Amino acid sequence: MAWFLGLGITGVVLLALSLIFDGLLEGAFDGALDGVLEGWLSLPVVAGFTAMTGFGGAIALGTGLAGPAGAAGIGAVTGVGAGWLTYRFSRALMRDQPADTPSTDDLLGTSGRVVTAIPADGFGEVMLRLAGQPLKCSARSAEPVARGAEVWVEAVPTGTSVVVRPVDR
């Protein structure tokens, strides 16, 4: 039972991490995972599968519906169902965007200010404006950039991270 509950809790923690660090994995691998972690292998789908595999198995085992092997099978079936529902729900949400909605791709070529210093080849934070609204993004730069410096967005690898360079004036 403890193994199933641990698996379920791991799935819930993964889901929370995916909400907090959306796009960080893609940015951390310098775009090498571009597109790999979307769709069926996205972190919310994997988290939903993991959580329901654990909790489904725990419920099956706790209610006496099945032994450990049967509970693992029931957990796997409920995990696949939860993963499929998560995939379909996220696709429906992503499809529901009107064409004139500003996207993070609109950040390309804009300027902003560094709010957390950016170390060389590390992550900091910048404040940008998207459609007039302030937006704080994780930022990388090839060279260190001090807090308060003006930067220029050179690339937008994910929805929450940008690659910047300092503005020389």
SEZA-31838 format. One record per residue (C-alpha): x, y, z. Coordinates in Angstrom, 1 decimal. Layout:
SEZA-31838
<pt><x>X</x><y>Y</y><z>Z</z></pt>
...
END
This chain:
SEZA-31838
<pt><x>0.0</x><y>0.0</y><z>0.0</z></pt>
<pt><x>2.8</x><y>2.4</y><z>0.9</z></pt>
<pt><x>4.4</x><y>2.0</y><z>-2.5</z></pt>
<pt><x>1.2</x><y>2.9</y><z>-4.3</z></pt>
<pt><x>0.6</x><y>5.9</y><z>-2.0</z></pt>
<pt><x>4.2</x><y>7.0</y><z>-2.6</z></pt>
<pt><x>3.8</x><y>6.7</y><z>-6.3</z></pt>
<pt><x>0.6</x><y>8.8</y><z>-6.1</z></pt>
<pt><x>2.2</x><y>11.5</y><z>-4.0</z></pt>
<pt><x>5.1</x><y>11.6</y><z>-6.4</z></pt>
<pt><x>2.7</x><y>12.2</y><z>-9.3</z></pt>
<pt><x>1.1</x><y>15.1</y><z>-7.3</z></pt>
<pt><x>4.5</x><y>16.6</y><z>-6.6</z></pt>
<pt><x>5.4</x><y>16.3</y><z>-10.3</z></pt>
<pt><x>2.2</x><y>18.1</y><z>-11.3</z></pt>
<pt><x>2.9</x><y>20.9</y><z>-8.8</z></pt>
<pt><x>6.5</x><y>21.2</y><z>-10.2</z></pt>
<pt><x>5.2</x><y>21.3</y><z>-13.7</z></pt>
<pt><x>2.9</x><y>24.2</y><z>-12.8</z></pt>
<pt><x>5.8</x><y>26.1</y><z>-11.0</z></pt>
<pt><x>8.6</x><y>25.4</y><z>-13.5</z></pt>
<pt><x>6.7</x><y>25.3</y><z>-16.8</z></pt>
<pt><x>9.2</x><y>25.3</y><z>-19.6</z></pt>
<pt><x>12.3</x><y>25.2</y><z>-17.4</z></pt>
<pt><x>13.3</x><y>21.7</y><z>-18.5</z></pt>
<pt><x>13.2</x><y>22.7</y><z>-22.2</z></pt>
<pt><x>15.2</x><y>25.8</y><z>-21.5</z></pt>
<pt><x>17.7</x><y>23.9</y><z>-19.3</z></pt>
<pt><x>18.7</x><y>21.6</y><z>-22.1</z></pt>
<pt><x>19.3</x><y>24.5</y><z>-24.4</z></pt>
<pt><x>16.4</x><y>23.6</y><z>-26.8</z></pt>
<pt><x>17.7</x><y>20.1</y><z>-27.4</z></pt>
<pt><x>14.3</x><y>18.8</y><z>-26.1</z></pt>
<pt><x>12.3</x><y>21.1</y><z>-28.3</z></pt>
<pt><x>9.1</x><y>19.4</y><z>-28.9</z></pt>
<pt><x>10.0</x><y>16.1</y><z>-27.2</z></pt>
<pt><x>8.3</x><y>17.0</y><z>-23.9</z></pt>
<pt><x>5.1</x><y>18.1</y><z>-25.5</z></pt>
<pt><x>2.0</x><y>16.1</y><z>-26.1</z></pt>
<pt><x>2.1</x><y>12.5</y><z>-24.6</z></pt>
<pt><x>5.4</x><y>13.1</y><z>-22.8</z></pt>
<pt><x>4.6</x><y>16.4</y><z>-21.3</z></pt>
<pt><x>5.1</x><y>16.7</y><z>-17.6</z></pt>
<pt><x>1.4</x><y>17.2</y><z>-16.7</z></pt>
<pt><x>0.5</x><y>14.0</y><z>-18.6</z></pt>
<pt><x>3.3</x><y>12.0</y><z>-17.0</z></pt>
<pt><x>2.3</x><y>13.4</y><z>-13.6</z></pt>
<pt><x>-1.3</x><y>12.5</y><z>-14.1</z></pt>
<pt><x>-0.4</x><y>9.0</y><z>-15.2</z></pt>
<pt><x>2.0</x><y>8.5</y><z>-12.2</z></pt>
<pt><x>-0.5</x><y>9.9</y><z>-9.6</z></pt>
<pt><x>-3.5</x><y>7.8</y><z>-10.8</z></pt>
<pt><x>-1.4</x><y>4.7</y><z>-11.1</z></pt>
<pt><x>-0.4</x><y>5.1</y><z>-7.5</z></pt>
<pt><x>-3.8</x><y>6.2</y><z>-6.1</z></pt>
<pt><x>-5.7</x><y>3.7</y><z>-8.3</z></pt>
<pt><x>-3.5</x><y>0.9</y><z>-7.0</z></pt>
<pt><x>-3.9</x><y>2.0</y><z>-3.4</z></pt>
<pt><x>-7.7</x><y>2.2</y><z>-3.7</z></pt>
<pt><x>-7.8</x><y>-1.3</y><z>-5.3</z></pt>
<pt><x>-5.5</x><y>-2.8</y><z>-2.7</z></pt>
<pt><x>-7.1</x><y>-0.9</y><z>0.3</z></pt>
<pt><x>-10.7</x><y>-1.9</y><z>-0.6</z></pt>
<pt><x>-9.7</x><y>-5.6</y><z>-1.1</z></pt>
<pt><x>-10.7</x><y>-5.4</y><z>-4.8</z></pt>
<pt><x>-7.4</x><y>-7.1</y><z>-5.8</z></pt>
<pt><x>-4.1</x><y>-8.4</y><z>-4.5</z></pt>
<pt><x>-0.8</x><y>-6.5</y><z>-5.1</z></pt>
<pt><x>-0.5</x><y>-7.7</y><z>-8.8</z></pt>
<pt><x>-4.1</x><y>-6.9</y><z>-9.6</z></pt>
<pt><x>-3.9</x><y>-3.6</y><z>-7.9</z></pt>
<pt><x>-0.8</x><y>-2.7</y><z>-10.0</z></pt>
<pt><x>-2.9</x><y>-3.6</y><z>-13.1</z></pt>
<pt><x>-5.9</x><y>-1.6</y><z>-12.0</z></pt>
<pt><x>-3.5</x><y>1.3</y><z>-11.1</z></pt>
<pt><x>-1.9</x><y>1.2</y><z>-14.6</z></pt>
<pt><x>-5.3</x><y>1.2</y><z>-16.3</z></pt>
<pt><x>-6.5</x><y>4.2</y><z>-14.2</z></pt>
<pt><x>-3.1</x><y>5.9</y><z>-14.8</z></pt>
<pt><x>-3.5</x><y>5.5</y><z>-18.6</z></pt>
<pt><x>-7.0</x><y>6.9</y><z>-18.3</z></pt>
<pt><x>-5.8</x><y>9.9</y><z>-16.3</z></pt>
<pt><x>-2.9</x><y>10.5</y><z>-18.7</z></pt>
<pt><x>-5.3</x><y>10.4</y><z>-21.7</z></pt>
<pt><x>-7.7</x><y>12.8</y><z>-20.0</z></pt>
<pt><x>-4.9</x><y>15.2</y><z>-19.1</z></pt>
<pt><x>-3.6</x><y>15.1</y><z>-22.7</z></pt>
<pt><x>-7.1</x><y>15.8</y><z>-24.2</z></pt>
<pt><x>-7.8</x><y>18.6</y><z>-21.6</z></pt>
<pt><x>-4.5</x><y>20.4</y><z>-22.3</z></pt>
<pt><x>-5.0</x><y>20.1</y><z>-26.1</z></pt>
<pt><x>-8.5</x><y>21.6</y><z>-25.7</z></pt>
<pt><x>-7.2</x><y>24.5</y><z>-23.6</z></pt>
<pt><x>-4.3</x><y>25.2</y><z>-26.0</z></pt>
<pt><x>-6.7</x><y>25.1</y><z>-29.0</z></pt>
<pt><x>-9.0</x><y>27.7</y><z>-27.5</z></pt>
<pt><x>-6.8</x><y>30.7</y><z>-28.3</z></pt>
<pt><x>-8.0</x><y>33.5</y><z>-30.6</z></pt>
<pt><x>-5.6</x><y>34.5</y><z>-33.4</z></pt>
<pt><x>-5.2</x><y>38.1</y><z>-32.1</z></pt>
<pt><x>-4.0</x><y>37.0</y><z>-28.6</z></pt>
<pt><x>-0.5</x><y>38.2</y><z>-27.9</z></pt>
<pt><x>1.9</x><y>35.3</y><z>-27.6</z></pt>
<pt><x>5.3</x><y>35.0</y><z>-26.0</z></pt>
<pt><x>6.8</x><y>35.0</y><z>-29.5</z></pt>
<pt><x>5.9</x><y>38.7</y><z>-29.6</z></pt>
<pt><x>8.6</x><y>39.2</y><z>-27.0</z></pt>
<pt><x>11.3</x><y>38.7</y><z>-29.7</z></pt>
<pt><x>13.1</x><y>42.0</y><z>-30.3</z></pt>
<pt><x>11.7</x><y>43.8</y><z>-27.3</z></pt>
<pt><x>13.7</x><y>45.4</y><z>-24.5</z></pt>
<pt><x>13.4</x><y>45.0</y><z>-20.8</z></pt>
<pt><x>15.2</x><y>45.3</y><z>-17.4</z></pt>
<pt><x>17.1</x><y>42.7</y><z>-15.4</z></pt>
<pt><x>15.4</x><y>42.2</y><z>-12.0</z></pt>
<pt><x>17.6</x><y>39.3</y><z>-10.9</z></pt>
<pt><x>21.3</x><y>39.4</y><z>-12.1</z></pt>
<pt><x>22.0</x><y>36.9</y><z>-14.9</z></pt>
<pt><x>25.3</x><y>35.0</y><z>-14.4</z></pt>
<pt><x>27.3</x><y>33.8</y><z>-17.4</z></pt>
<pt><x>25.5</x><y>30.8</y><z>-18.9</z></pt>
<pt><x>23.1</x><y>30.8</y><z>-15.9</z></pt>
<pt><x>19.5</x><y>31.9</y><z>-15.3</z></pt>
<pt><x>18.3</x><y>35.3</y><z>-14.0</z></pt>
<pt><x>15.1</x><y>37.2</y><z>-14.3</z></pt>
<pt><x>14.0</x><y>40.0</y><z>-16.6</z></pt>
<pt><x>10.9</x><y>42.2</y><z>-16.6</z></pt>
<pt><x>9.4</x><y>42.6</y><z>-20.1</z></pt>
<pt><x>6.1</x><y>44.0</y><z>-21.4</z></pt>
<pt><x>3.7</x><y>41.9</y><z>-23.4</z></pt>
<pt><x>0.8</x><y>43.8</y><z>-24.9</z></pt>
<pt><x>1.3</x><y>46.5</y><z>-22.3</z></pt>
<pt><x>1.3</x><y>44.1</y><z>-19.4</z></pt>
<pt><x>4.4</x><y>43.5</y><z>-17.3</z></pt>
<pt><x>5.8</x><y>39.9</y><z>-17.6</z></pt>
<pt><x>8.7</x><y>38.5</y><z>-15.6</z></pt>
<pt><x>10.6</x><y>35.7</y><z>-17.4</z></pt>
<pt><x>13.6</x><y>33.5</y><z>-16.7</z></pt>
<pt><x>16.5</x><y>34.8</y><z>-18.8</z></pt>
<pt><x>19.9</x><y>33.5</y><z>-20.0</z></pt>
<pt><x>22.7</x><y>35.4</y><z>-21.5</z></pt>
<pt><x>26.1</x><y>34.5</y><z>-22.9</z></pt>
<pt><x>27.7</x><y>37.1</y><z>-20.6</z></pt>
<pt><x>26.8</x><y>38.2</y><z>-17.1</z></pt>
<pt><x>24.3</x><y>41.0</y><z>-16.8</z></pt>
<pt><x>23.9</x><y>43.1</y><z>-13.7</z></pt>
<pt><x>20.5</x><y>43.9</y><z>-12.0</z></pt>
<pt><x>18.9</x><y>46.9</y><z>-13.5</z></pt>
<pt><x>20.6</x><y>46.7</y><z>-16.9</z></pt>
<pt><x>18.6</x><y>47.1</y><z>-20.0</z></pt>
<pt><x>18.5</x><y>44.0</y><z>-22.2</z></pt>
<pt><x>17.3</x><y>43.0</y><z>-25.6</z></pt>
<pt><x>15.4</x><y>39.7</y><z>-26.2</z></pt>
<pt><x>17.2</x><y>37.6</y><z>-28.9</z></pt>
<pt><x>15.2</x><y>34.4</y><z>-28.6</z></pt>
<pt><x>12.2</x><y>32.9</y><z>-26.8</z></pt>
<pt><x>12.9</x><y>29.2</y><z>-26.3</z></pt>
<pt><x>9.9</x><y>28.6</y><z>-24.1</z></pt>
<pt><x>6.8</x><y>30.5</y><z>-22.9</z></pt>
<pt><x>8.5</x><y>31.5</y><z>-19.6</z></pt>
<pt><x>12.2</x><y>31.9</y><z>-20.6</z></pt>
<pt><x>14.1</x><y>34.2</y><z>-23.0</z></pt>
<pt><x>17.6</x><y>34.6</y><z>-24.2</z></pt>
<pt><x>18.8</x><y>38.2</y><z>-23.9</z></pt>
<pt><x>21.9</x><y>40.4</y><z>-24.5</z></pt>
<pt><x>22.8</x><y>43.7</y><z>-22.8</z></pt>
<pt><x>21.9</x><y>46.9</y><z>-24.7</z></pt>
<pt><x>25.0</x><y>49.0</y><z>-25.4</z></pt>
<pt><x>24.2</x><y>52.8</y><z>-25.3</z></pt>
END
